[in-house]
C-alpha cells in the first residue's frame, strides 16, 4: 500500500477469518479488500501481541499504525487513537543502519522494492502474467505505469533473450528454404509428392 493507505488502516480493517485487509485506495478513490499473505499475517500477529501488551485489549477503532508519544514517567508510549504522522522515519532509520542515507527514501521505497521482488519471483517461476498481477497489487491504472514503476523495459529484455545468438527466423533455416525458381517451375511441388 501507499503511505496514505497504510496509516489509515484500523484494527477493524484486519480480518484474519477472511484473510483480508480492507483498504481505501485514496489515489484512485477505490475500496479494496486486499489478501493477507502468510508473511504479513505473521507480522501483524506479532504486532497485535505487542500492541495489546502495551495498550490492553485491542479496540476496533484503533489505528493499525498508531502514533508514538513520549511520557516522562514511562518513556515511549503508543497512542492508539491517533495515526502515525511520520511513518517514513522507522524506514529511514532502518535504511541508514545498512548505509543508505538518501533522505527521499521511505515507505515508497518499501512499496517499490516489494513490487519488484514480487515481479521477479513470479517471472522466475515462469509466470508470464506477472506484470498484470503486480499492477493489480499496486492499484495502477495500466501495466505501462507498473512497468515504469518497476524500472522494467520488458519488451527490450524479451527481445534480447529471444534473439541474442539465436536465429531471428528459425523457420527459415537452410532445410526450410524453398527456392522460388524451382517453385515457379513446379519442381518443389513434385519433390513434395
Secondary structure, 3 states (H helix, E strand, C coil): CCHHHHCCCEHHHEECCCCEEEEEECCCCEEEEEECCHHHHHHHHHHHHHHHHHHCCCCCCCECCEEEEEECCCEEEEEEEEECCCCHHHHHHHHHHCCCCCCCCCHHHHHHHHHHHHHHHHHHCCCCCHHHHHHHHHCCCCHHHHHHHCCCCHHHHHHHHHHCCCCCCHHHCHHHCCCHHHHHCCHHHHHHC
